Amino acid sequence: MSTTKDKKSSGRPWRDNIEAVTISIVTIVLFKYFVLEAYKIPTGSMQPTLMGNEETGIYDRVLVDKFSFHYRDPQRWEVAVFKYPLNRAQNFIKRIVGVGPEELKILDGDLWIRPLDAVRGGDTDGWHILRRPRNVLDTQLRELDTRDDWQLNVAGWTMDGGDIVASAAGTAVFPRGSAPTGALRGNSGGVRDGYTDGYPRKLAAKIESRNKRSRENEVSDLRVTTTVRADAAATEVWVLLQEGPRRFRFRIPGPAAGADKRLSIDGFDPQGGMAPLEFRADEAWKLTAGRSYDVLAQNIDDELTFEVEGRPTLTLEVPRATGSRLSSATLGTEGGGARFGDPEVYRDIFYTSLGQKQTQWTIPEGSFVVLGDNSQDSSDGRDWTLAGLRILDGPDEGEVVRGNNRDRENPRWTDGPGGERTVFIRDEQGELRWFEAKDVQELGPVNAPLVSRESIVGRAVLVVWPLRPDLGVYRFQPVR
């Protein structure tokens, strides 16, 4: 006789199924609204960090962490999803750059802050430049297309694929026509903020950059990376970054240098606008002939950074440049030659201010300023304004209705068949409202650049799609 008892059926399988499906739906909904959700990037305001472009058909899918901000506040430099202040029915995605309480401003394409206490205390200065964590900076830098744009100034300097090979002392300058030493002379304009900088080459060819303020601004914040292999006769290998009339030289002792030579950075201005600078490493060191070393030299956010594989990093703050921001990068050798493997030049974001409605903000506690990484083509805290209508008659008399201020779109005035005039406005909550023109008074626009703490939904953490090898697009990466 069996000792096993048959499991008793509930007799209500339909009820069990409904309960299981209901629990599954509730779990999915709770997960979506409180933990993690996928978003499609519809526009190019964060390109190339996040991509959304009709011309190429590339639209990033991004996973957004909605849980973290339940127990901590958003931080500067995070890429956040938030309810659009001018239409809270829409979600936008931008980078947080201003965190109250503080003042923030754009100056020469860079971001500067000072505490609100300094303003209230009557401090007329107190500004300092914002410097980003290395992983954020690496994301925001745009690699420039240097093909056929290195000017080799000495016989014996040649291109070998993507490498520059020097058999003797000399220089190579990017972009062509730039002046590596001495007084400035006429050139091609140096490095500028090209709209498609940083895009894969095949993708950039598909993007129309006309009427997008491409190359309007000189960009002096540059990074150069290369792999250096020096000949035995070389006494020095160097990288020179030009910023207006100023020159910053990053010097590496070559195999033939004296035993006491060190890595160093020096700065000079042939026009006398900056006192000479010099900074040397603590220990003597030089390159070994025939060995390759990774090298990074950059002038970004008024700070020089010099990295040579295996050596301590050198950093040196420099005074803010005034006047021309004409820039170039030069590779050079003394005494002998070297191979510069795959030299790459990157430029920083240049936050545009020309034509923007607001470039300085007073940010109270609990509020944020957000900007797009695609500074030339982003609707963000620089130009958000609200249109307004005051109701003159009826039960809502005196109420002010505000909505996104978009020329000829919101509010929109129309004439009816009988000649009566009507105004439509989509308000801050995303609701479409209409009034007879005689019943409202149009108010001037007001700036609305801030995002409140409660409007922030989550932070973008991972790009998971698309994959387009034909265009050089492999979009699976963390969002920095």
C-alpha positions in Angstrom: 0.0 0.0 0.0 1.4 3.4 -1.0 2.2 5.9 1.7 2.2 8.8 -0.7 -0.9 11.0 -0.6 -2.0 12.6 -3.8 -1.7 16.4 -3.7 -5.1 17.9 -3.3 -6.1 20.1 -6.2 -7.4 23.6 -5.3 -10.3 23.0 -7.7 -9.9 26.6 -9.0 -7.1 26.6 -11.6 -8.5 29.7 -13.3 -8.1 31.6 -10.0 -4.5 30.4 -9.5 -3.7 31.6 -13.1 -5.2 35.0 -12.6 -3.3 35.5 -9.3 0.0 34.5 -11.0 -0.6 36.8 -13.9 -1.6 39.6 -11.7 1.4 39.3 -9.4 3.7 39.2 -12.5 2.1 42.3 -13.9 2.4 44.2 -10.6 6.0 43.1 -10.2 6.9 44.3 -13.7 5.1 47.6 -13.2 6.8 48.2 -9.8 10.2 47.2 -11.3 9.7 49.6 -14.2 8.5 52.6 -12.1 10.8 52.2 -9.1 13.9 50.3 -10.2 14.9 50.1 -13.8 13.4 51.2 -17.1 14.6 51.3 -20.7 14.5 54.6 -22.7 14.9 55.4 -26.3 17.0 58.5 -27.1 14.9 60.5 -29.6 17.2 63.5 -30.3 20.8 64.4 -30.7 21.1 66.7 -27.7 23.5 64.4 -25.8 25.5 63.2 -28.9 27.9 61.6 -29.1 27.6 60.4 -25.5 24.1 59.3 -26.2 22.9 59.2 -29.8 19.6 59.8 -31.4 19.6 60.9 -35.0 17.1 60.6 -37.8 19.6 61.0 -40.6 21.5 57.9 -39.5 18.7 55.9 -37.9 20.8 55.5 -34.8 18.8 55.7 -31.6 20.4 54.5 -28.4 18.4 52.4 -25.9 19.5 53.3 -22.4 18.8 51.6 -19.1 17.8 54.1 -16.4 18.3 53.4 -12.7 15.3 54.8 -10.9 16.1 53.3 -7.5 19.3 55.1 -6.4 17.7 58.5 -6.2 15.2 57.2 -3.6 17.9 57.1 -1.0 20.5 59.7 -2.3 20.5 63.0 -4.2 21.7 63.3 -7.8 25.3 64.3 -8.2 27.1 66.7 -10.5 28.1 65.1 -13.9 25.5 62.3 -13.7 23.4 61.9 -16.8 19.8 62.2 -15.5 16.3 61.6 -16.8 13.9 64.2 -15.5 10.5 65.7 -16.1 10.8 68.6 -18.6 10.2 71.8 -16.6 8.2 73.3 -19.5 6.1 70.3 -20.1 6.1 67.8 -17.2 4.3 65.2 -19.3 7.6 64.7 -21.2 10.9 63.2 -20.0 14.2 64.7 -21.0 17.8 63.4 -20.5 20.8 65.7 -19.9 23.9 66.0 -17.8 23.7 67.6 -14.4 26.3 70.4 -14.3 24.9 72.8 -11.6 23.9 71.7 -8.1 22.4 74.2 -5.7 23.2 76.2 -3.7 25.7 77.8 -6.0 26.2 80.2 -8.9 27.1 78.8 -12.3 28.2 80.5 -15.5 29.6 79.7 -18.9 32.9 81.5 -19.7 34.9 80.9 -22.8 33.2 77.6 -23.3 34.0 76.3 -19.8 31.8 76.0 -16.7 32.6 78.1 -13.6 31.0 78.0 -10.1 31.1 79.9 -6.9 29.1 79.4 -3.6 26.0 81.4 -3.0 27.5 82.4 0.4 30.2 84.4 -1.5 27.5 86.3 -3.5 25.5 87.1 -0.3 28.7 88.2 1.4 29.5 90.7 -1.3 32.4 88.7 -2.9 32.6 90.0 -6.5 34.9 87.2 -7.5 35.2 83.7 -5.9 34.7 81.9 -9.2 36.6 78.7 -10.0 36.6 76.5 -13.0 34.8 73.2 -12.8 37.0 70.1 -13.4 35.5 66.8 -14.2 36.4 63.3 -12.9 38.7 61.5 -15.3 36.0 59.0 -16.5 33.5 61.8 -17.3 36.2 63.8 -19.1 37.2 60.8 -21.2 33.6 60.4 -22.3 33.1 64.1 -23.2 36.3 64.5 -25.2 35.8 64.3 -29.0 38.4 62.6 -31.1 39.3 64.7 -34.2 39.7 63.3 -37.6 43.4 63.9 -38.2 43.6 62.1 -41.6 45.8 64.0 -44.0 45.9 66.9 -41.7 49.4 66.5 -40.1 51.9 68.9 -41.5 55.3 67.3 -41.6 57.9 70.2 -41.5 61.2 68.4 -42.1 62.5 66.0 -44.8 62.7 62.5 -43.4 59.3 62.8 -41.6 56.7 60.5 -43.2 53.4 58.9 -42.6 53.3 55.1 -42.2 49.6 54.2 -42.0 48.4 56.0 -38.9 51.9 56.5 -37.5 54.3 59.4 -37.9 57.9 58.2 -38.5 60.8 60.7 -38.0 64.3 59.7 -39.1 65.7 63.1 -37.9 64.9 66.0 -35.6 61.9 68.0 -36.7 58.2 68.6 -36.1 54.7 67.6 -37.2 51.8 70.0 -36.6 48.0 69.5 -36.5 46.0 71.1 -38.1 47.9 72.0 -41.2 49.0 75.6 -41.4 49.4 76.1 -37.7 52.5 77.8 -36.2 54.4 75.5 -33.8 56.8 78.1 -32.4 57.5 81.8 -32.3 55.0 84.5 -33.3 51.6 83.5 -34.6 51.1 83.6 -38.4 48.1 83.2 -40.5 46.7 79.7 -40.5 43.5 77.6 -41.1 41.9 78.7 -37.9 43.3 76.0 -35.6 41.0 73.5 -33.8 37.3 74.5 -33.8 34.1 72.9 -32.5 33.0 70.9 -35.5 29.5 69.5 -35.1 30.4 65.9 -36.0 33.7 65.8 -34.0 33.8 62.5 -32.1 31.6 60.5 -34.4 32.8 57.3 -36.2 33.9 58.4 -39.6 31.2 56.6 -41.6 28.5 58.0 -39.3 29.8 61.6 -39.5 29.5 61.4 -43.3 25.7 60.9 -43.0 25.1 63.8 -40.6 24.2 67.3 -42.0 26.1 69.9 -40.0 24.9 73.1 -41.9 22.9 75.5 -39.8 24.1 73.8 -36.6 26.7 76.4 -35.6 29.5 74.0 -36.6 33.0 75.4 -36.2 31.9 78.8 -34.8 34.3 78.7 -31.8 38.0 78.2 -31.4 38.6 75.4 -28.9 41.9 75.5 -26.9 41.3 72.6 -24.6 43.1 69.7 -26.3 44.5 66.3 -25.4 47.1 64.4 -27.5 47.8 60.7 -27.0 50.5 58.7 -28.8 52.9 55.8 -28.4 56.5 57.0 -28.6 59.5 54.9 -29.6 62.7 57.0 -29.7 65.9 56.4 -31.7 69.1 56.1 -29.8 70.3 59.5 -31.0 67.2 61.4 -29.8 68.0 63.8 -26.9 64.3 64.9 -26.4 60.8 64.1 -27.6 58.1 66.6 -26.9 54.4 67.6 -27.4 53.5 71.2 -27.7 50.0 72.5 -27.2 49.2 76.0 -28.5 46.5 78.2 -26.8 46.3 81.6 -28.4 49.8 83.0 -28.2 50.7 80.7 -25.3 52.7 77.5 -25.8 52.8 74.6 -23.4 55.6 72.1 -24.0 55.6 68.6 -22.5 59.2 67.3 -22.6 60.5 63.7 -22.4 64.3 63.1 -22.2 65.4 60.9 -25.1 67.9 58.0 -24.9 70.8 60.4 -25.6 69.8 62.9 -22.9 72.1 63.5 -19.9 71.7 61.4 -16.9 70.1 64.3 -14.9 67.3 65.1 -17.3 63.7 64.8 -16.1 60.1 64.8 -17.5 59.0 68.4 -17.4 56.4 70.9 -18.5 57.1 74.5 -19.5 54.9 77.3 -20.6 55.7 80.6 -22.3 54.0 83.4 -24.2 56.0 85.2 -26.9 53.6 88.2 -26.5 54.3 88.5 -22.7 50.7 87.8 -21.6 51.8 85.0 -19.2 54.8 84.6 -16.9 57.1 81.7 -17.9 56.2 78.4 -16.3 58.3 75.4 -15.5 57.5 72.2 -13.6 59.9 69.2 -13.4 59.4 65.6 -12.1 61.1 64.7 -8.8 63.3 62.0 -10.3 65.7 61.8 -13.3 64.5 59.6 -16.1 64.7 59.1 -19.8 63.4 57.0 -22.6 65.0 53.7 -23.5 65.9 53.4 -27.2 63.6 51.0 -29.2 61.0 50.7 -26.4 57.5 52.0 -26.8 55.8 54.3 -24.2 52.2 55.5 -24.0 52.1 59.3 -23.7 49.3 61.7 -22.9 49.6 65.5 -22.9 46.6 67.8 -22.3 45.6 71.3 -21.6 42.0 71.2 -20.3 40.1 73.4 -17.9 43.2 75.5 -17.1 45.2 72.5 -16.0 48.1 70.7 -17.8 48.4 67.0 -17.4 51.3 64.9 -18.5 51.4 61.1 -18.4 54.2 58.8 -19.6 53.8 55.1 -19.1 55.3 53.9 -15.9 56.0 57.4 -14.5 54.0 59.6 -12.0 51.6 62.0 -13.6 52.6 65.7 -13.7 49.8 68.3 -13.3 50.2 72.1 -13.3 47.5 74.7 -13.0 47.7 77.7 -15.4 46.1 81.1 -15.6 42.9 81.5 -17.6 43.6 82.5 -21.2 42.2 85.8 -22.5 41.8 86.9 -26.1 42.5 84.4 -28.9 41.9 80.7 -28.3 43.6 79.6 -31.5 45.0 76.1 -30.9 47.1 73.4 -32.4 49.2 70.4 -31.4 52.8 69.7 -32.4 54.9 66.6 -32.0 58.7 67.1 -32.1 62.1 65.5 -31.6 65.6 66.9 -30.9 68.9 65.2 -31.7 67.4 62.2 -33.6 64.1 60.7 -34.7 61.3 58.7 -33.2 58.1 56.9 -34.2 54.8 58.4 -33.0 52.4 55.5 -33.0 48.7 56.3 -33.8 48.8 60.0 -32.7 45.3 61.1 -31.7 44.0 64.6 -30.9 40.9 65.2 -28.9 39.0 68.5 -28.2 36.9 69.3 -25.2 33.2 70.3 -25.2 32.9 74.0 -25.9 29.7 75.2 -24.1 28.2 77.7 -26.5 26.8 81.0 -25.2 26.3 83.0 -28.4 22.5 83.4 -29.0 21.6 81.7 -25.7 19.0 83.3 -23.4 20.9 82.5 -20.2 24.5 81.7 -19.5 24.7 82.4 -15.7 22.4 80.9 -13.1 21.7 81.4 -9.4 20.8 77.9 -8.2 18.9 77.4 -4.9 19.3 74.3 -2.8 17.2 71.4 -4.2 17.6 72.6 -7.8 19.9 71.7 -10.7 21.1 73.1 -14.0 21.3 70.5 -16.8 23.1 70.9 -20.1 23.4 68.7 -23.2 26.8 67.3 -24.2 25.9 68.4 -27.8 26.2 72.0 -26.8 25.5 73.3 -30.4 22.2 71.5 -30.7 20.6 71.1 -27.3 17.5 72.5 -25.7 18.6 72.9 -22.1 18.9 75.3 -19.2 20.5 78.0 -21.5 17.2 78.7 -23.4 14.2 77.4 -21.5 11.5 80.0 -21.1 7.9 80.0 -20.3 5.2 81.9 -22.1 2.3 83.2 -20.0 -1.4 84.1 -20.3 -3.4 85.9 -17.6 -7.1 85.0 -17.5 -9.2 88.2 -17.5 -12.7 86.8 -17.2 -14.6 83.9 -15.9 -14.3 81.6 -12.8 -10.5 81.5 -13.2 -10.0 85.2 -13.5 -6.5 86.3 -12.4 -5.0 82.9 -12.9 -1.7 82.8 -14.9 -1.3 79.9 -17.3 2.3 79.2 -18.4 3.7 76.8 -21.0 6.8 76.2 -23.1 7.6 79.3 -25.0 8.0 78.2 -28.6 7.7 80.8 -31.4 4.5 80.4 -33.4 3.9 77.0 -31.8 3.1 77.6 -28.1 1.0 79.7 -27.5 -0.7 79.6 -30.9 -3.1 82.3 -32.0 -5.7 81.5 -34.6 -8.6 83.3 -36.3 -12.0 81.5 -36.4 -14.4 81.6 -39.4 -16.4 84.4 -37.8 -13.3 86.5 -37.2 -13.1 85.7 -33.5 -9.5 85.2 -32.3 -8.6 82.1 -30.2 -5.3 81.2 -28.4 -4.2 77.6 -27.6 -1.5 76.9 -25.1 0.0 73.6 -23.8 0.7 74.3 -20.2 3.5 73.1 -17.8 1.6 69.9 -17.1 1.3 69.0 -20.7 -2.5 69.8 -21.0 -3.8 71.7 -24.0 -6.0 74.6 -23.1 -7.7 77.3 -25.2 -9.2 80.7 -24.6 -10.9 83.5 -26.5 -8.3 86.1 -27.1 -10.4 88.8 -25.5 -10.4 86.9 -22.2 -6.6 86.7 -21.8 -3.7 89.0 -21.5 -0.4 87.8 -23.0 2.6 88.1 -20.7 6.3 88.3 -21.5 8.4 85.1 -21.3 10.2 84.2 -18.1 13.4 82.1 -17.8 12.8 78.6 -16.4 16.2 77.0 -16.5 16.1 74.9 -13.3 15.2 71.3 -12.7 13.8 70.6 -9.2 14.8 67.6 -7.1 11.4 66.0 -7.3 11.4 66.2 -11.1 14.4 63.9 -11.4 13.4 60.4 -12.3 16.6 58.5 -12.5 20.1 58.2 -13.9 21.2 56.7 -17.2 23.6 53.8 -16.5 24.0 51.6 -19.6 23.6 51.9 -23.4 22.5 48.5 -24.6 21.6 49.1 -28.3 22.1 49.6 -31.3 24.7 47.6 -33.1 25.6 48.8 -36.6 29.1 47.5 -37.7 28.6 48.9 -41.2 28.7 52.4 -39.6 31.3 51.6 -37.0 28.7 51.8 -34.2 28.9 49.4 -31.3 26.6 50.8 -28.6 27.0 48.7 -25.5 28.8 50.7 -22.9 28.3 52.4 -19.5 27.0 56.0 -19.4 29.6 58.3 -17.8 
